[in-house]
Amino acid sequence: MNQANLARLLAPRSVAVVGASENLGMSNNAVLPMLEAGLEVRLVNPNRDQVYGRPTFPTLSAVGEPVDAVLSLVNAERSVGVVAEAAAMGCGGVAVAAGGFRELGAEGAALEERLAAAAGEHLAVVGPNCSGFMNVPLRVNLFTGGRIALEPGGLAVISQSGFLLRSTLAAGQQRRLGFGVCVSSGNETVCSLADYLHLLADDDRTSVICLVVEKIREPEAFLAAVHRVRSAGKALIALKLGRTDRSREIMRSHTGAIADESWVYDLVLRSAGVLTATDVDDLLDRSQLLAQLPKQRWRPVRGVAVMASSGGVAGVAADLGAEEGTDLPSLDGLHEWVRDRVPGEGSLNPLDLTGFVMRDRELLHEMFSGYAGAEGVDALVLCWWAADGDEAWSRTLLEPFAEVAAAARVPLVVTPVETTAVGAWTAPLREQGVAFCRGLRSTYRALRALDDVARAPAPRLVRLAPPLPGDPPGLVDSPAGWIVPFGEAMHLLGEGGVSVAPYVLLDPDGDVPAVASLGDRLVVKLADVPHRTELGAVRVGVLPDDVPAAVAEMRGIAAAHGVPATVAVQAMVEGHGEAFIGIQGRTDLGPVVLFGRGGVLLEIAPRVAGRLLPLGAGAAAELFEEVAGQAALGGLRGRQPWPAPGLVAAIESVAELWRRTGSWLESADLNPLIVTPDGPVAVDALLVARRR
């Protein structure tokens, strides 16, 4: 992608609209705001001499000079011609609004290939199947998704969904946030998420980037671009769509993008330093303070002080703080100082200012200064209204608050308890350093995002690497796919350094050998059957003398269900916990190693974390701490904590297994991995090979 031409397209000095017409809503949405702003727009319409009271050109070429940015509003077939014409003229790029490309199947995919070929090596293309873009500071509005008036600022948005771009902008408008470049990227035939991120990494105006993601199509390029953005000191927040099976099905029909499981995206994005959101409001909640505060004021926020207008509001603030995990320190050190100034015996944090204090401007200034400078306070929140119409009665409270904000070391935030829009009248107060949020729960989320960004580790470039070439061993067909036989799977684990419980394999018709050497309590199970518990094909705690009968029972189950009759007799391993280590070898973002609680806990109380493969230095230890550091695991109802060295080594061994088998391995499940005082022991492994 030619970054210079993408820069021309998104920050153009000259603009043309092909297919401009007063009878077309998309044209009105894009053209009218630019004309009203006094911008010169070349209007192309071969069927009309004039549109919007201005002369038209019959073709793009008739404009007579290269145009930086072109918006194509014609259909898919004709848009291919517009792209070819723009490339031949030396234009910067084209935003193609038309659908009808690969999201409609093979015929549309072929048309999209023609569009890519027409763009050549230099022309930038936004879309197709998109709503275009806008550059708010330049008042360039090649956006077809409805008119919306925005303030200029440092928040950029890249959305693969055109309508959700409009939703994100509307949510930002309600919060009075300032926007820069906002793009509906569509099918990303030419320009990808990575291209936009590289451009924004170099944009001095941009400090926060919001992403609305259906599918990351070029993960290595995307992660490299994320690293570049974060190295430039900018914040990234992503909303991954398709978090349920039903929504993934809808997106496949809408965009042709097959979305992978959202938690894989979440873990990879978080490991790359990207904050994640669950919906559009959450996305803008987490963005709002980062977008309002200059980067030099981004700081860790551990303790939050809240001042309320009544005891009821203080109670709600305390409850919401507990729900959102926000620390409201007791501030006992301020007790005498506060009680000399505020009558009553209520909580110091949240503090009910009372009507007595709120009528005294000088006392308000003193209270705000004292709390903003108190030890343990990293942000001060004032619960008050700031919607349109609230200006007159808010002045007494907010003017001294703004005076303190201008000199404070911590952020000072105003928010109502409820979710209401921020009024335009707040602009002068924002210039003095006051930040405004849209609801108290929203504020707590914003403060947590500020803390996450400020305390994030230094950016690390996540590099993907191919596994070693190789072929799978003999495979067994099963409902789970082609699986590696039990004996081969356990051999691969042992060869890679994972401790394996001793076992013997019995052929379908072979005699049962003496197995007392395995121990006095054994496990008997069908070996080459996935999810064998669903068939009742496992017996635990079997005595050596009872093994023949258990083996016969297993063979009977195999015959009844038509599954392989090989039986495994295994030493029964007991420990003080069960872990799970797995591999997902095929995700949108690359192979992933997973670690968490095993056995039934994986189903009833899942706590699984992961990292992209191959693992970087120290990644296995980080993965262990992320899971085992949870109270629900390390001291699970009085059980012994998990020993780190053995489990970290096991994670690294499974990662090495992927390096050796990843050319054919689809997935791997080591569940359970028994945690013993001597280290973890694998008692089972399900390795599924990719179908060729």
URWOBEL-V265990 format. One line per field, one symbol per residue. burial: # if it has 24 or more other C-alpha atoms within 12 Angstrom, else .. Layout:
# URWOBEL-V265990
burial->???
This chain:
# URWOBEL-V265990
burial->###.#################....##########....######.....##...##.###.#..#########.############.###############....#..######.###.################################################################################.#.#############.#########################....#..#..##########################################.###############.######.##....######..#...#..##....########..##....############.############......##.##########.##########.#####..##.##.#######################.#..######.......#..##...###############.###########.#...#..#..##.##########.#....####.###.###.#########....#####################################..#....#########...##########....##......####.###############################..############..
